[in-house]
Amino acid sequence: MKRNSFLAVSALLFAALYSFGADSAREWQSGTLLETEKQQVHQGSTTIRNTDGTVKDKGKKADYSQTTTSHTSDDYDTFQVYTIQGDAKTYIAREKLLFPWSKPANVTVGDKVKYAVQKNTLYLLDEDGKQHKAGISKVTMNPAK
């Protein structure tokens, strides 16, 4: 039993060190933030129905009545879209803001930003030193100078 616990703890420690090493292995580049935009994307709607029923006893019979109310609300996902121009390519990436109180990256349009690209993900380092993860939706080549 102690051996299994030791192996589990060792595996967790290895996974933590590996993920830390992968994080620090990003190749940070410098680019210019051209544009940022907040987007609300409609994901569907939710309908809530509430039914109240009452039964009145009338001897050998019972009267039943019910009232149903429904409320429909639209569901939206919120994204912050960043357009970053690097040396050779311009990236458009969307960061999904998971909660209503989530904040986008603290960046200023026209300023230099640090970013790293890994596969289809762009990591953006904001002015507070916080990393933001955004999915790349478009890449274009910059014109030759």
C-alpha positions as CSV (number, residue, x, y, z in Angstrom):
1,M,0.0,0.0,0.0
2,K,2.9,2.4,0.8
3,R,4.5,1.6,-2.5
4,N,1.3,2.6,-4.4
5,S,1.1,5.8,-2.5
6,F,4.7,6.6,-3.2
7,L,4.2,5.9,-6.9
8,A,1.1,8.1,-7.0
9,V,2.9,11.0,-5.3
10,S,5.9,10.5,-7.6
11,A,3.6,10.6,-10.7
12,L,1.9,13.8,-9.5
13,L,5.3,15.5,-8.8
14,F,6.6,14.5,-12.2
15,A,3.4,15.9,-13.9
16,A,3.7,19.2,-12.0
17,L,7.4,19.6,-12.9
18,Y,6.8,18.6,-16.5
19,S,3.9,21.2,-16.9
20,F,6.1,23.9,-15.2
21,G,8.9,23.1,-17.6
22,A,6.6,23.2,-20.6
23,D,5.3,26.6,-19.5
24,S,8.7,28.1,-19.2
25,A,9.8,26.7,-22.6
26,R,7.6,29.1,-24.5
27,E,9.3,31.2,-27.0
28,W,8.1,34.7,-26.2
29,Q,8.0,37.2,-29.1
30,S,7.3,40.9,-29.2
31,G,4.5,42.3,-31.4
32,T,2.2,45.3,-31.6
33,L,-1.4,45.1,-30.4
34,L,-3.4,46.4,-33.3
35,E,-7.0,45.9,-32.1
36,T,-9.0,44.4,-29.3
37,E,-12.7,43.7,-29.3
38,K,-15.3,42.1,-27.0
39,Q,-17.7,39.6,-28.7
40,Q,-20.9,38.1,-27.4
41,V,-21.7,34.8,-29.2
42,H,-25.2,33.4,-29.0
43,Q,-25.1,29.8,-27.8
44,G,-28.8,29.1,-27.6
45,S,-31.5,29.6,-25.0
46,T,-32.8,28.1,-21.8
47,T,-36.4,27.7,-21.0
48,I,-37.5,27.2,-17.4
49,R,-41.1,25.9,-16.8
50,N,-42.8,25.9,-13.4
51,T,-46.1,24.1,-12.9
52,D,-48.2,24.5,-9.8
53,G,-51.1,22.2,-9.2
54,T,-53.9,22.2,-6.6
55,V,-56.5,19.5,-5.8
56,K,-59.8,20.2,-4.1
57,D,-61.6,17.3,-2.4
58,K,-65.3,17.2,-3.2
59,G,-66.4,14.1,-1.5
60,K,-66.3,11.3,-4.1
61,K,-64.7,13.5,-6.7
62,A,-61.6,15.7,-6.8
63,D,-61.1,18.8,-8.8
64,Y,-57.6,19.4,-10.1
65,S,-56.2,22.6,-11.5
66,Q,-52.8,23.7,-12.6
67,T,-50.9,26.8,-13.7
68,T,-47.8,26.7,-15.8
69,T,-45.4,29.6,-16.2
70,S,-42.3,29.6,-18.4
71,H,-39.3,31.9,-18.7
72,T,-36.8,31.9,-21.6
73,S,-33.4,33.4,-21.4
74,D,-30.7,33.6,-24.1
75,D,-27.3,32.1,-23.4
76,Y,-24.1,33.9,-24.6
77,D,-20.4,33.1,-24.5
78,T,-18.1,36.2,-24.1
79,F,-14.8,36.4,-26.0
80,Q,-12.1,39.0,-26.1
81,V,-10.5,39.1,-29.5
82,Y,-6.9,40.3,-29.9
83,T,-5.1,41.3,-33.2
84,I,-1.4,41.1,-32.8
85,Q,1.1,42.0,-35.5
86,G,4.5,40.2,-35.2
87,D,7.5,40.5,-37.4
88,A,6.3,38.0,-40.1
89,K,2.7,37.2,-39.2
90,T,-0.4,38.9,-37.8
91,Y,-2.5,36.8,-35.4
92,I,-6.2,37.1,-34.5
93,A,-6.9,35.1,-31.3
94,R,-10.0,34.8,-29.1
95,E,-9.9,34.4,-25.3
96,K,-13.0,32.9,-23.8
97,L,-14.0,34.8,-20.7
98,L,-15.5,32.0,-18.6
99,F,-17.4,34.0,-15.9
100,P,-19.2,37.4,-16.0
101,W,-16.5,38.7,-13.6
102,S,-13.6,37.4,-15.7
103,K,-11.3,40.2,-17.0
104,P,-9.6,40.3,-20.4
105,A,-5.8,41.0,-20.7
106,N,-4.7,44.4,-19.4
107,V,-3.2,45.7,-22.7
108,T,-3.2,48.9,-24.6
109,V,-3.9,49.2,-28.3
110,G,-0.8,50.4,-30.2
111,D,1.6,49.2,-27.5
112,K,4.1,46.4,-27.7
113,V,3.0,43.1,-26.2
114,K,4.8,39.8,-25.5
115,Y,3.2,36.7,-26.9
116,A,4.0,33.1,-27.6
117,V,2.5,30.7,-30.1
118,Q,2.1,26.9,-29.5
119,K,0.1,25.0,-32.1
120,N,-3.3,26.7,-32.3
121,T,-2.9,28.6,-29.0
122,L,-1.6,32.1,-28.5
123,Y,-0.4,33.1,-25.0
124,L,-0.5,36.8,-24.2
125,L,1.5,38.4,-21.4
126,D,-0.4,41.5,-20.2
127,E,0.9,44.7,-18.5
128,D,0.3,43.1,-15.1
129,G,2.6,40.1,-16.0
130,K,-0.5,37.8,-16.2
131,Q,-0.7,35.1,-19.0
132,H,-3.9,34.8,-21.0
133,K,-4.6,31.8,-23.2
134,A,-6.4,32.5,-26.5
135,G,-7.3,30.2,-29.4
136,I,-5.9,31.4,-32.8
137,S,-8.7,32.0,-35.3
138,K,-6.8,33.6,-38.1
139,V,-3.1,34.0,-39.2
140,T,-2.0,36.2,-42.1
141,M,1.5,36.9,-43.5
142,N,2.7,40.5,-43.2
143,P,3.6,42.2,-46.5
144,A,7.4,42.2,-47.3
145,K,9.1,45.4,-46.3
